[in-house]
Amino acid sequence: MGGLAGRLAVVTGAGSGIGAVAAAHFAAEGASVVVADLNVDAAEAVADGIRAGGGIAVAVGFDLGDVDSIAVLMESAVRAFGGIDVLLNNAAATHLAGERDVPIALADHDLWNESFRVNVTGTMSCIKAAVPYMAPRGGGSIVNVASGAGLAGDIGHPAYGASKAAIIRMTTYAAIEFGPKQIRCNAIAPGLIVTPATEDTWAAGPMRDIMVRQHLTRRLGTPSDIASAAAFLASDESSFITGQVLCVDGGLLSHMPYVADLMDLMAGN
């Protein structure tokens, strides 16, 4: 059995992409997993796959933008498994980080407000709702999926990036507040992860070549890269780590802007 044996985990946004892979990874490491997603059919499919592989999972439909729905999610987790040890806040309003998330000079106020309401307030509400169930069990681990866009600027999607920056700072506040209860809180800042949502845009065509050049690993990330990092932060292997942001980005943010060009020049490209 793996490093999450006996743990009771809630994974939000687990119907697809990073969340689905993380839920399966947690289960493979021995956790009982609540697969939570707005798309309940997708969540059921992920939970079915986990159970078919011998894991323990239940699916729960929930809406990150609805505080009552979040409360029901945590109550459902407790009814299913008796408590909560791990919360992976992966859900986000990614549909808002599209064509409407335009430069600030043209900003759509409604989109900005909704991005923060769902991504930031929703994540905060998940933490608030889960902590009362973690504390009686002697503590727990909260892992927030942020983004490299929350640490450095980009040419687009400022509302999304700003909301992820807010999640990063909220992570430190949660670590301070709940540390005395032995509840840790950390964040993961992924680089470009190839998922169905990115494989036809950032991870496709000429854009893919540009992005690969900027990753020191010379490859883009996969959902498994994030799932492995989340499992580490959820486990006792990271018991002395809290209030931190772990960049899982293939070195994307670890170099000066000209490094990729210099490396190509030195290689004769």
PAMI-356570 format. One record per residue (C-alpha): x, y, z. Coordinates in steps of 0.2 Angstrom, whole numbers, padded with zeros to 4 digits, always signed. Layout:
BEGIN
XYZ/...
***
This chain:
BEGIN
+0000+0000+0000/+0006+0018-0004/+0009+0033+0006/-0009+0038+0008/-0015+0022+0015/-0030+0024+0026/-0032+0043+0021/-0049+0050+0017/-0047+0062+0003/-0058+0074-0007/-0053+0079-0024/-0062+0093-0033/-0063+0095-0051/-0060+0077-0053/-0071+0073-0067/-0057+0075-0080/-0039+0081-0083/-0028+0084-0068/-0041+0080-0055/-0046+0064-0063/-0028+0058-0063/-0025+0064-0046/-0040+0055-0039/-0035+0039-0047/-0017+0042-0040/-0023+0045-0023/-0033+0029-0023/-0018+0019-0030/-0008+0026-0015/-0022+0018-0003/-0034+0033+0000/-0052+0032+0000/-0057+0046-0013/-0072+0057-0015/-0072+0061-0034/-0081+0078-0034/-0085+0088-0050/-0099+0099-0057/-0101+0086-0070/-0108+0071-0060/-0108+0059-0074/-0089+0062-0077/-0086+0060-0058/-0096+0044-0058/-0085+0037-0073/-0069+0042-0064/-0075+0033-0048/-0081+0018-0058/-0063+0017-0065/-0055+0018-0048/-0067+0004-0041/-0064-0007-0056/-0045-0006-0052/-0048-0011-0034/-0048+0006-0026/-0061+0015-0015/-0071+0029-0022/-0088+0038-0022/-0093+0052-0034/-0102+0068-0028/-0108+0082-0039/-0104+0099-0033/-0103+0117-0039/-0087+0127-0033/-0097+0143-0035/-0111+0138-0023/-0107+0138-0004/-0121+0127+0000/-0115+0114-0013/-0098+0114-0005/-0105+0111+0012/-0115+0096+0005/-0099+0089-0003/-0090+0089+0013/-0105+0082+0023/-0106+0068+0009/-0087+0064+0011/-0090+0062+0030/-0105+0051+0028/-0096+0040+0015/-0079+0038+0024/-0081+0045+0042/-0070+0061+0040/-0058+0071+0029/-0039+0070+0030/-0034+0077+0013/-0042+0091+0002/-0036+0093-0015/-0043+0110-0022/-0041+0107-0040/-0058+0114-0047/-0058+0131-0055/-0069+0140-0068/-0057+0136-0082/-0071+0140-0094/-0069+0159-0089/-0051+0159-0095/-0055+0159-0113/-0059+0173-0126/-0068+0184-0114/-0052+0185-0102/-0045+0199-0112/-0031+0212-0108/-0035+0224-0093/-0038+0239-0105/-0053+0229-0112/-0058+0220-0096/-0075+0213-0093/-0079+0217-0075/-0092+0203-0074/-0079+0190-0079/-0067+0197-0067/-0080+0196-0053/-0085+0179-0057/-0067+0172-0059/-0063+0178-0041/-0080+0172-0034/-0078+0155-0041/-0059+0152-0041/-0054+0161-0025/-0070+0162-0014/-0074+0144-0019/-0057+0138-0014/-0058+0147+0002/-0076+0140+0005/-0069+0122+0002/-0055+0125+0015/-0068+0132+0028/-0080+0118+0026/-0067+0104+0027/-0056+0110+0042/-0070+0106+0055/-0069+0088+0049/-0050+0087+0048/-0046+0094+0065/-0055+0080+0076/-0044+0068+0066/-0028+0076+0072/-0024+0086+0057/-0024+0085+0038/-0017+0091+0022/-0024+0104+0010/-0017+0106-0007/-0022+0120-0018/-0019+0119-0037/-0014+0136-0042/-0004+0140-0058/+0012+0147-0064/+0001+0161-0071/-0001+0166-0053/+0018+0169-0051/+0022+0177-0067/+0013+0188-0080/+0008+0182-0097/+0001+0190-0113/-0017+0184-0109/-0029+0179-0096/-0026+0192-0083/-0041+0188-0073/-0037+0169-0072/-0019+0173-0067/-0024+0186-0054/-0036+0173-0046/-0023+0160-0045/-0011+0173-0037/-0024+0176-0024/-0025+0157-0021/-0006+0156-0018/-0007+0170-0005/-0023+0162+0003/-0013+0146+0005/+0000+0155+0016/-0014+0162+0027/-0022+0145+0029/-0006+0138+0034/-0004+0151+0047/-0022+0149+0054/-0023+0130+0054/-0005+0125+0058/-0009+0124+0077/-0022+0111+0072/-0009+0101+0063/-0017+0105+0046/-0005+0109+0033/-0009+0120+0017/+0002+0120+0002/+0000+0125-0016/+0006+0118-0033/+0010+0129-0047/+0009+0119-0063/+0017+0124-0079/+0009+0120-0096/+0000+0103-0093/-0006+0094-0108/-0025+0090-0105/-0040+0090-0116/-0042+0108-0112/-0025+0113-0118/-0020+0100-0132/-0029+0110-0146/-0022+0127-0140/-0006+0130-0131/+0000+0112-0133/-0003+0111-0152/+0005+0117-0168/+0019+0131-0167/+0013+0136-0150/+0019+0119-0143/+0036+0121-0150/+0038+0138-0142/+0032+0132-0125/+0043+0117-0126/+0058+0128-0128/+0054+0137-0112/+0053+0121-0102/+0071+0116-0096/+0065+0098-0097/+0061+0100-0115/+0044+0093-0113/+0027+0099-0107/+0019+0092-0091/+0006+0079-0089/-0008+0077-0076/+0002+0063-0068/+0016+0075-0064/+0004+0086-0054/-0004+0071-0046/+0012+0064-0040/+0017+0081-0032/-0001+0082-0024/+0001+0065-0017/+0018+0069-0009/+0011+0085-0001/-0004+0075+0005/+0007+0062+0013/+0017+0061+0029/+0033+0062+0018/+0029+0081+0018/+0024+0083+0036/+0036+0097+0039/+0031+0107+0024/+0017+0120+0025/+0014+0137+0017/+0024+0133+0002/+0021+0134-0017/+0029+0120-0026/+0032+0124-0045/+0029+0108-0055/+0033+0116-0072/+0048+0108-0079/+0059+0123-0075/+0048+0136-0084/+0049+0149-0071/+0067+0145-0065/+0077+0154-0078/+0080+0172-0086/+0069+0176-0101/+0083+0174-0113/+0089+0157-0108/+0080+0147-0121/+0087+0158-0135/+0105+0157-0128/+0104+0138-0127/+0098+0137-0145/+0112+0149-0150/+0125+0139-0140/+0119+0123-0148/+0120+0130-0166/+0102+0131-0169/
***
